[in-house]
Amino acid sequence: MLPYFRKSEGLAPSDEIPVDGPAHNNAGPLGVAVRSPVLRAASDFVEAAVAAGIPRGDYNGRDRGGAAGVVSLAQSTTRRGKRSSTYHAFLEGEAEHRPNLKIITGAQATRVILESQSRQMEAKGVEYRLASGEIDTVHADREVILSAGAIGSPHLLLLSGIGPRPELEAVGVPCLLDQPHVGKHLKDHLLVPLLFPAPGLGVTMNEIALSMGPAALRGPGGPLPADPADDANLPADLQALKQEAERRITEWETTAGRA
Ligand SMILES: Cc1cc2nc3c(=O)[nH]c(=O)nc-3n(C[C@H](O)[C@H](O)[C@H](O)COP(=O)(O)OP(=O)(O)OC[C@H]3O[C@@H](n4cnc5c(N)ncnc54)[C@H](O)[C@@H]3O)c2cc1C
C-alpha cells in the first residue's frame, strides 16, 4: 500500500514531529498536518512519555517501535486548519469537471451486477436507487471498484450474492459466489480516552464548544435554546456567550484555509 499512501499524501512539513521521510509525501492531494497551534498539554504529554522511556517516533512511519511503541503529537487529515475530506482533496476544482467523470449524488448502490463468463464471475456494472426511489444502472467497460467503507462494501457484496451461501439463502438472496468470509472479521479501532484534571494546561470541552459556533451550544444539553427563533429574549450572559461563539467561528471561517 505504501506507494499509494505516498501518492495520496500531502504532509505539511513540521518541526513538531519526527517524520520518517521515505514513508511520506509532502505534495499529494490529501492534506495531513499536526494540529496548530500545539497545545501545551499535548507537548507536555509527549515529553512525559519520553521521560518514561517511550521513544519519540513517527506512528505513520515504517517502524512503530515494536512493543515499546512510539510517542508523537497526532497527525490528522487536515490542511491549514480544515478537514481534508475526500471531496476537497480529490474532486473539488478541475477534477470534478473532467469530461470522463460523472458523479451521481444522492444515490445508494443496491447491487453489483454480476455475469457468468465461461465459468468466471465478472462484475459488469452497478445498480443504484435515487432519492426518488427510481432504480437505475451503470455499466462498466473495465472494472467496478467498491469503496463503500468497512460496513458498506461487504453489505453491497452480500446484496449482490457474494457471501456465505447459507446466510444469503436464509434471507432469500441468490448466492452467486460462495464466500464465507464476506461480512466477517470486522476489527474496530478502539480509542480509550483517559481524563485527568489539568488546570491551565488544556482546552476545556466548553471552550471547544464555544469555538464551534452557536449551533454547538444549542439544546438539548446546551445553554442556548434549541430553536434560534427563541433567541430574541436571551438574558445578557447568554447573549454575550452567543456573540463570542459567533466571533470565534467567523474568525475560523475567515482565517482557516489561508497559508
Ligand atoms: C471520527 C473519525 C476520525 C478519523 N480521523 C482520521 C484521521 O484523521 N486520519 C486518518 O487517516 N483516518 C481517520 N479516520 C479513519 C478514516 O476516516 C477511514 O479509515 C476512512 O474514511 C475509510 O475510507 P473509505 O473510503 O474506505 O470509507 P468511508 O470513508 O467510510 O467511505 C464510504 C462511503 O461510502 C458511502 N456508502 C456506503 N454504502 C453505500 C451505498 N450502498 N451506496 C452509496 N454509497 C455508500 C458512505 O456513505 C461513505 O461516504 C477517522 C475515522 C473517524 C470515524
The ligand as an SDF file (V2000), in Angstrom:
LIG
                    3D

 53 58  0  0  0  0  0  0  0  0999 V2000
  -14.2470   10.3950   13.6850 C   0  0  0  0  0  0  0  0  0  0  0  0
  -13.1860    9.7840   12.7860 C   0  0  0  0  0  0  0  0  0  0  0  0
  -11.9780   10.4630   12.6050 C   0  0  0  0  0  0  0  0  0  0  0  0
  -10.9990    9.9150   11.7760 C   0  0  0  0  0  0  0  0  0  0  0  0
   -9.8370   10.6140   11.5900 N   0  0  0  0  0  0  0  0  0  0  0  0
   -8.8850   10.1190   10.7720 C   0  0  0  0  0  0  0  0  0  0  0  0
   -7.6890   10.8650   10.5080 C   0  0  0  0  0  0  0  0  0  0  0  0
   -7.5060   11.9830   10.9760 O   0  0  0  0  0  0  0  0  0  0  0  0
   -6.7500   10.2860    9.7090 N   0  0  0  0  0  0  0  0  0  0  0  0
   -6.9450    9.0420    9.1470 C   0  0  0  0  0  0  0  0  0  0  0  0
   -6.0560    8.5830    8.4250 O   0  0  0  0  0  0  0  0  0  0  0  0
   -8.0760    8.3360    9.3560 N   0  0  0  0  0  0  0  0  0  0  0  0
   -9.0400    8.8430   10.1430 C   0  0  0  0  0  0  0  0  0  0  0  0
  -10.1960    8.1330   10.3590 N   0  0  0  0  0  0  0  0  0  0  0  0
  -10.3740    6.8650    9.6320 C   0  0  0  0  0  0  0  0  0  0  0  0
  -10.7710    7.1640    8.1650 C   0  0  0  0  0  0  0  0  0  0  0  0
  -11.8010    8.1410    8.1640 O   0  0  0  0  0  0  0  0  0  0  0  0
  -11.2650    5.9010    7.4760 C   0  0  0  0  0  0  0  0  0  0  0  0
  -10.2790    4.9110    7.5770 O   0  0  0  0  0  0  0  0  0  0  0  0
  -11.5440    6.2040    6.0010 C   0  0  0  0  0  0  0  0  0  0  0  0
  -12.5050    7.2280    5.8850 O   0  0  0  0  0  0  0  0  0  0  0  0
  -12.0380    4.9670    5.2820 C   0  0  0  0  0  0  0  0  0  0  0  0
  -12.2520    5.3500    3.9240 O   0  0  0  0  0  0  0  0  0  0  0  0
  -13.1600    4.5300    2.9510 P   0  0  0  0  0  0  0  0  0  0  0  0
  -13.1890    5.2830    1.6570 O   0  0  0  0  0  0  0  0  0  0  0  0
  -12.7190    3.1030    2.9430 O   0  0  0  0  0  0  0  0  0  0  0  0
  -14.6160    4.5170    3.5880 O   0  0  0  0  0  0  0  0  0  0  0  0
  -15.5870    5.6860    4.0930 P   0  0  0  0  0  0  0  0  0  0  0  0
  -14.8670    6.9660    4.3540 O   0  0  0  0  0  0  0  0  0  0  0  0
  -16.4160    5.0680    5.1810 O   0  0  0  0  0  0  0  0  0  0  0  0
  -16.4830    5.9750    2.8100 O   0  0  0  0  0  0  0  0  0  0  0  0
  -17.5030    5.1020    2.3830 C   0  0  0  0  0  0  0  0  0  0  0  0
  -18.5540    5.9400    1.6850 C   0  0  0  0  0  0  0  0  0  0  0  0
  -19.4490    5.0680    1.0060 O   0  0  0  0  0  0  0  0  0  0  0  0
  -20.7770    5.5040    1.2190 C   0  0  0  0  0  0  0  0  0  0  0  0
  -21.6470    4.3340    1.0790 N   0  0  0  0  0  0  0  0  0  0  0  0
  -21.7570    3.2500    1.8800 C   0  0  0  0  0  0  0  0  0  0  0  0
  -22.6490    2.3800    1.3670 N   0  0  0  0  0  0  0  0  0  0  0  0
  -23.0890    2.9290    0.2170 C   0  0  0  0  0  0  0  0  0  0  0  0
  -24.0310    2.5160   -0.7690 C   0  0  0  0  0  0  0  0  0  0  0  0
  -24.6960    1.3600   -0.6860 N   0  0  0  0  0  0  0  0  0  0  0  0
  -24.2620    3.3380   -1.8290 N   0  0  0  0  0  0  0  0  0  0  0  0
  -23.6120    4.5410   -1.9400 C   0  0  0  0  0  0  0  0  0  0  0  0
  -22.6950    4.9680   -1.0390 N   0  0  0  0  0  0  0  0  0  0  0  0
  -22.4560    4.1760    0.0160 C   0  0  0  0  0  0  0  0  0  0  0  0
  -20.7770    6.0830    2.6390 C   0  0  0  0  0  0  0  0  0  0  0  0
  -21.8610    6.9790    2.7930 O   0  0  0  0  0  0  0  0  0  0  0  0
  -19.4120    6.7710    2.6550 C   0  0  0  0  0  0  0  0  0  0  0  0
  -19.4910    8.0850    2.1330 O   0  0  0  0  0  0  0  0  0  0  0  0
  -11.2130    8.6650   11.1440 C   0  0  0  0  0  0  0  0  0  0  0  0
  -12.4230    7.9900   11.3100 C   0  0  0  0  0  0  0  0  0  0  0  0
  -13.4040    8.5460   12.1150 C   0  0  0  0  0  0  0  0  0  0  0  0
  -14.7350    7.8090   12.2650 C   0  0  0  0  0  0  0  0  0  0  0  0
  1  2  1  0
  2  3  1  0
  2 52  2  0
  3  4  2  0
  4  5  1  0
  4 50  1  0
  5  6  2  0
  6  7  1  0
  6 13  1  0
  7  8  2  0
  7  9  1  0
  9 10  1  0
 10 11  2  0
 10 12  1  0
 12 13  2  0
 13 14  1  0
 14 15  1  0
 14 50  1  0
 15 16  1  0
 16 17  1  0
 16 18  1  0
 18 19  1  0
 18 20  1  0
 20 21  1  0
 20 22  1  0
 22 23  1  0
 23 24  1  0
 24 25  2  0
 24 26  1  0
 24 27  1  0
 27 28  1  0
 28 29  2  0
 28 30  1  0
 28 31  1  0
 31 32  1  0
 32 33  1  0
 33 34  1  0
 33 48  1  0
 34 35  1  0
 35 36  1  0
 35 46  1  0
 36 37  1  0
 36 45  1  0
 37 38  2  0
 38 39  1  0
 39 40  1  0
 39 45  2  0
 40 41  1  0
 40 42  2  0
 42 43  1  0
 43 44  2  0
 44 45  1  0
 46 47  1  0
 46 48  1  0
 48 49  1  0
 50 51  2  0
 51 52  1  0
 52 53  1  0
M  END
$$$$
